[in-house]
Amino acid sequence: MLTILGFAMIATFLVLIMMKKMSPIAALVLIPALFCVFVGKGAHLGDYVLDGVTDLAPTAAMLMFAIVYFGVMIDVGLFDPIVRGILKFCKADPMRIVVGTAVLAAIVSLDGDGSTTFMITVSAMYPLYKRLKMSLVVMTGVAAMANGVMNTLPWGGPTARAATALKLDASDIFVPMIPALLVGLLFVFVLSYVLGVRERRRLGVLTLDDVLEEEKETETVLVGSGGSGDGKVSMRKGAAAGTGGTGSGTDVPEGAGDSADDDGFQGLDPNRETLRPKLYWFNALLTVSLLTAMIMEWLPIPVLFLIGAALALSVNFPHIPAQRARLAAHADNVLNVSGMVFAAAVFTGVLQGTGMVDQMAKWMVDVIPGSMGPHMALVTGILSLPLTYFMSNDGFYFGVLPVLAEAGAAHGVTPLEMARASLVGQPLHMSSPLVPAVYVLVGMAKVEFGDHTKFVVKWAALTCLVILGAGMLFGII
């Protein structure tokens, strides 16, 4: 019964948010609360929620201060050269911009933290997508998949968990997996190229000068038309009339029709009052030091971002009113993301506290036919897709993987093979509603979580299968 209710709870949540019948925060809170009552453990709901909040409180704190820190870095112009450099390379070509998104996300993911990756990637790329009226779900989907492949780095989390659960060395798991992971990353780049070509066909190609000039013309028309965006000015050269959508489930890309004077190009505004060009190298050194400290694990990540945010505010904006203004400017993102994390704590708390997640994992292991024993590595790789999507990495690697590894050992499958196969599902895992970082991604990109889910799931699952296939082809799994 717990197994059925667990799957029903997850399915209900996903259906409601993808159909936009409920907001993610409301669904994350109300649906598990309702199912907790169905299970007959409504009296323990408070305990489950508090346990979930306790587990996710450090993550929420990290996200809150990380948003403030990187928000300040954006305000003072730290990432402006990156945006200008990417814009110069991309030449306002949607295909190059989408590929650039994947490359940037993969590079930034070297720090091992998904939230940081998404903040920097969205900060750099969001202005380009907004100005060119590109689909924002393409940006979030490509960034999530690139980060998911790179999340398998030994300091990223999953590899360390697999090594700990099976008492193995992390390098023995990761190093042989590098060829398969490179194939997966290459697939993400190829996919981003294909998605970029689709965007190019829909939007056409402009030079930067064309974009800026047409933006001025559009502003003039919007003033006279009330911002209706009724097509009085052609915004794209070579765009075919009536072309279809982007594959995101909508015919019009996210952000299309917005007024041209919105926050779309703030990252390139050379005249904003918050710029601190004289402190550029201080801010760059502070950011590099912060990321280095994260990778070296000198202090807990929430503590590092707390200190970093305090330093960034104090040095760049020494006057109290200016500091308050910067905090107020980023309060919306902080509230949205931290609220989503604490709402997710209700969902995870009920899943774990009622025993649903344990019964779901046990059922999936029990239904594996005995004849599949010699192929347990393949089975583990396939199971890692739904299991890491529907449960936390801790739940999968510490609760499910040891059971699967024991079953595989009985048929001669080594723990190393099992551990490597368990990493396959990470590109899909990074878009799971139970991963706090994904709310940073969709929140900063102003994308509905349901739209992101509908777009990314199929592509992320395909990326996982490509990695699994490459691992088997190379004899790694």
Disulfide bonds with the S-S distance in Angstrom:
none
